[in-house]
Structure formats: C-alpha cells, structure tokens
Amino acid sequence: IAALVIIDGTPVTRELTASAVDDTNTNSYSFASQNLGTETTDRVMAVIVELTGGVATATLDSVSIGGVTATRAIACGASGGFKEIWYTPRTDQGGPTGSSGTVAVSATSTPACLNCAIELYAIKGAASAVPSDARADTSAPLSVSLNVPAAGAAIAGARGAGTPGNATWTGLTEDVDAAVDGGATKSTSASAE
C-alpha cells in the first residue's frame, strides 16, 4: 500500500520530525510529546499513519496532531490494513502551535486493531495546506509516478505484511523503515523536495 502527496510552494521544505510504533491492541492510539519541529507561520503538519485492523472491515476514522483535527489527504487500504496521509492547516490558519504535541489516531474495529505506526512531517513554505496531488497503489510491486514541482515537496508511505523485507524507494529518500507487530508488518516512509 502506498500513498503520495505533493504540495506546491516557493520553495517548500519537508522534515521528518518524529516516528513511533504502538503494538497495543486498541482502537485509540495516542502518541504523546511528538516533535513538531520549529514553529513557523507557514508550517503544515502531515502524518503518515500505518494501521492494522483486527478485522477486514476496520476503518481509520480520525487523526489529530497537536490537538488540531487533521484532514485525510489520501486513503489506501486493503483487508483491514491502512497507510494514509493526514494533514493540518498552516499554523497561521489554525494549525498546531509549539514544538511538540500529541498525535491521536482513532479507528473502528471489532476485535480491536493490532498496531499503529506514525511518521510525522513538518512541511514549510506551502501557500496552502491542501495537497496539489495525491495518489495510491495496492499492486505488487507498488508503483506511483508523479513529478515533484521544482519548488514543491513529496511525502510517501508504504506498508507490507507477512514479515516483509526492507523497503526500497526510487526517486525519494527513505526516512523510516520500522518493524511493526514484532516484524509481521513493515511501515516505511520517504520524501523529496
């Protein structure tokens, strides 16, 4: 599963500020005191969420970053496994303030979800928080093609299940390659500007 977002600006920068894994069986995950990076008026926070539901009909319902409700940029999932990108408004338009905050993820699944992982990015320089493009793919091998604008940036995430090996990215710089649920699932993200 892969998701990709491109945001236009002059110029846009991106920084991985935090990543975390929680292997608890629950439908409510709270990743406290996550690094949001340095606050600027044009900062947009984006989080790539990996979630493994306890049943194929599980849903990823909501995400907040630093107490601010995030908007889903792209959903990509199959059989109760998700990799999604969510984002907040710019700081000067009601986005999270400060240099740290909680990332909260809520889902619906009976039985409860098996795990959750996050990769958190601070994106700066974007005129708008709304992504200019977003794509997803569930084929094997995963493949998404987009051109990153000269002044833009991209973030992407993928997950694999069944004790996958390490991820290999082409055209993006790998930021995270984390084992989830004892290595039964892999959560990875990458970015470019």
C-alpha positions in Angstrom: 0.0 0.0 0.0 1.4 3.4 -0.9 0.3 7.0 -0.7 2.0 10.1 -2.1 1.3 13.8 -1.6 2.8 16.8 -3.5 2.5 20.3 -2.2 3.4 23.3 -4.3 5.1 26.4 -2.9 8.0 28.7 -3.2 10.0 26.8 -2.1 8.5 24.0 0.0 10.7 22.1 2.5 9.9 18.9 4.4 11.4 17.5 7.6 10.7 14.2 9.3 10.2 15.3 12.9 9.1 12.0 14.6 8.2 8.4 14.1 6.7 6.0 16.5 5.2 2.5 16.8 2.5 1.1 19.2 1.8 -2.6 19.1 -1.1 -2.4 21.6 -4.4 -4.0 20.6 -6.8 -1.0 20.8 -8.8 1.3 18.6 -7.4 4.5 20.1 -3.7 5.4 19.8 -2.1 8.4 21.5 1.5 9.2 20.7 2.3 11.9 23.3 5.1 14.5 23.1 5.9 14.1 19.5 8.4 16.6 17.9 6.6 19.0 15.6 9.8 20.9 14.7 10.3 24.6 14.9 7.0 26.6 14.7 6.7 29.0 11.8 3.5 30.7 10.5 3.5 28.6 7.3 4.2 25.2 8.9 1.8 22.4 7.9 2.0 19.2 9.9 1.4 15.9 8.0 1.4 12.4 9.4 1.6 9.1 7.6 -0.4 6.5 9.5 0.0 2.7 9.3 -2.8 0.8 11.0 -3.6 -2.9 11.1 -7.2 -3.5 11.9 -8.4 -6.6 13.9 -10.9 -7.4 11.1 -11.0 -6.7 7.3 -13.9 -4.2 7.7 -11.9 -2.0 10.1 -12.0 1.8 9.4 -9.5 4.5 10.2 -11.8 7.3 11.5 -9.9 10.3 12.6 -6.4 11.8 13.3 -5.4 14.9 15.3 -2.0 16.5 15.5 -1.2 18.8 18.5 -4.9 18.9 19.3 -5.9 20.0 15.8 -8.2 17.8 13.7 -6.3 16.6 10.6 -7.8 16.1 7.1 -7.3 12.9 5.2 -5.2 13.6 2.1 -5.3 10.1 0.7 -6.6 6.7 1.9 -5.1 3.5 0.8 -6.0 0.2 2.4 -7.0 -3.4 1.8 -8.3 -6.1 4.1 -8.1 -4.0 7.3 -4.6 -2.7 6.6 -4.1 1.0 6.1 -1.5 3.5 5.0 -2.9 7.0 4.9 -1.6 10.6 4.9 -3.4 13.2 7.0 -2.5 17.0 7.3 -3.4 20.0 9.4 -3.9 23.7 8.3 -0.9 26.0 8.3 -0.1 27.4 11.8 -1.4 30.8 10.8 -4.7 29.3 9.7 -5.4 27.3 12.8 -2.8 24.6 12.7 -0.9 23.2 15.7 1.4 25.6 17.6 4.5 24.9 19.6 7.3 22.4 19.1 5.7 19.2 20.4 2.3 17.7 20.6 0.2 14.5 20.7 -0.7 12.6 17.6 -4.0 10.8 18.2 -5.4 8.1 15.9 -9.0 6.6 16.2 -10.3 3.6 14.4 -13.3 1.2 14.5 -12.6 -2.5 14.6 -14.0 -5.5 16.4 -11.8 -7.1 17.6 -9.5 -4.2 18.2 -6.8 -3.0 15.9 -3.5 -4.8 16.2 -1.0 -1.9 15.9 -0.4 1.6 14.6 2.7 3.4 13.4 3.2 7.1 12.5 5.7 9.1 10.6 5.3 12.9 11.3 6.5 15.6 8.9 6.7 19.4 9.2 6.2 21.0 5.7 7.1 24.7 5.4 6.8 27.2 2.6 3.5 25.9 1.1 1.0 28.6 0.1 -1.8 26.2 1.1 -2.0 23.1 3.2 -4.2 21.4 0.5 -2.1 18.9 -1.5 -1.8 19.6 -5.2 -1.8 15.9 -6.0 -2.2 12.6 -4.1 -2.1 9.0 -5.5 -2.3 5.5 -4.1 -1.5 2.0 -5.3 -2.1 -1.5 -4.0 -0.4 -3.5 -6.8 2.7 -5.7 -6.3 5.2 -4.3 -6.5 4.0 -0.9 -5.5 4.4 1.9 -8.0 3.3 5.5 -8.0 4.6 8.0 -10.6 4.4 11.8 -10.1 6.6 14.8 -10.9 7.5 16.9 -7.9 7.3 20.6 -8.9 10.6 22.4 -8.8 9.5 24.3 -5.7 7.4 21.5 -4.2 7.9 18.5 -2.0 6.5 15.0 -1.7 6.0 12.6 1.2 5.0 8.9 0.7 4.4 5.9 2.8 4.0 2.2 2.3 3.3 -0.9 4.4 3.8 -4.6 3.9 2.6 -7.6 5.9 3.7 -11.2 6.2 7.2 -10.4 7.5 8.3 -8.2 4.7 11.9 -7.3 4.0 13.3 -3.8 3.9 11.7 -1.2 1.6 13.5 0.2 -1.5 12.5 3.6 -2.7 13.3 5.1 -6.1 13.2 8.9 -6.6 12.6 9.6 -2.9 14.8 9.5 0.1 13.9 6.8 2.7 13.2 8.4 6.1 11.8 5.4 8.1 11.8 1.7 7.8 10.2 0.3 11.0 9.2 -3.1 12.1 5.6 -3.2 13.5 3.9 -6.0 15.4 7.2 -7.9 16.0 8.2 -7.6 12.4 5.0 -9.1 11.0 4.3 -5.7 9.3 6.7 -3.1 8.0 5.9 0.7 8.0 8.1 2.9 5.8 8.1 6.4 4.6 10.1 8.6 2.2 10.2 12.1 1.0 11.7 14.5 -1.6 11.9 18.2 -2.4 
